[in-house]
Every structure is written in C-alpha cells, then in structure tokens.
Amino acid sequence: MDDKFLYGNLKIFDTPSGKIVQEILKTTPLYMASRGLGEIDENGRVKDINIISFDIVLEGGFENCKING
C-alpha cells in the first residue's frame, strides 16, 4: 500500500469464468472494485474499513482501478 493506493497482482485462473475474463480483456478494459465493511463518520466518510473481496467489473468507480496487462 502506498499512501492511499493499493497495488497488487491478479491471477486469472483457467476456470469457465476466468476464461470469460481473459477473452474480455483482449478487447475491453476491465476494472477492480472492492467490497468491504466499515463505519461511516458524521462527514459521510468510511472509516475502519475491512476489505472483504475484490471484483472484476466493466465500469470502475474511478480511473485508477483499471487492470493493466
């Protein structure tokens, strides 16, 4: 983790769903989205977040979540 960014590697397995993702990535940009639990403070910001999982999505919530590769 670097300041407010999280970097990592992604392994897409040769499962039926993984093969679909591999084919889509050949022609279409994909993004990562996180799912988590946390508390919302009085300013509407999430604090003490606990990331549960990451999902591959067609439309990311922000540009920096684009999958490279």
Secondary structure, 3 states (H helix, E strand, C coil): CECCECCCCCCCCCCHHHHHHHHHHCCCCCEEEEEEEEEECCCCCEEEEEEEEEEEECCCCCHHHECCC
